[in-house]
Amino acid sequence: MQRKLFFIFLCTAFVAGLVLDGMPAKNEIRVWGGKNVDFKDSDGRVWHGGQLEKQDWGGWIEKLPRTAEVRNLTADAKKLAKEEGYDEDLFYAVSWAAFPDVVKVDLKTGKGLFDVTYLVGEHWSPNNRGFDIIIEEEVVEPLYVTPGKDEIDIKRYEGIEVKDTVMSLVFAGNAKTGKGDLNAMFSGIEVVPSQLAVDPKQKVTTTWGALKGQRQN
């Protein structure tokens, strides 16, 4: 009996190993907006240029995003970026689309659950830019409004499930925000495998930013 149980255990372990070996690896992917070159941050993490397409890690799809420069950041914005573990360099540019165009990015993450962090620096419209953040065809952040000019926002979405090995992200202007600027954008996207088992239907969203510093029109 013991030999039979041991044989069954070995067979089960072997089959499980084959299944796991055949599964695509879950990848960490980081992208910074408005750039077509990679950037290595102070922690040694590589952020791929958001103006690139058809890369090993993914890239923009359908239409090349436009770019804009965030010329300045408030002192509070720089402090927040540092506190949350991000180089301020990541917030000085954006990839954006002129409404009704949208920004679309595909990331070759592999299958599994992922935590997604959205980074943005506002270069123009103080609290007047409204759009939806859509991940895997689900609106994870409806009617989002960016912060004031030269300020930053950091938002996290946990337990995003990818079933087909490629994570799709869409940033789409939405007139229901009631804002005058519907040009959607991003400064950074960070995707890492979830460390904890999270029900993908119960997303956890945290807003770390939306700083209320000096306003410049």
Secondary structure, 3 states (H helix, E strand, C coil): CHHHHHHHHHHHHHHHHHHHHHCCCCCCEEEECCCCCCEECCCCCEEEECCCCCECCEEECCCCCEEEECCCCCHHHHHHHHHCCCCHHHHCEEEECCCCCCEEEEECCCCEEEEEEEEEECCCCCCCEEEEEEECCEEEEEEEECCCCCCEEEEEEEEEEECCCCEEEEEEECHHHCCCECCCEECEEEEEECCCCCCCCCCCEEECCCCCCCCCC
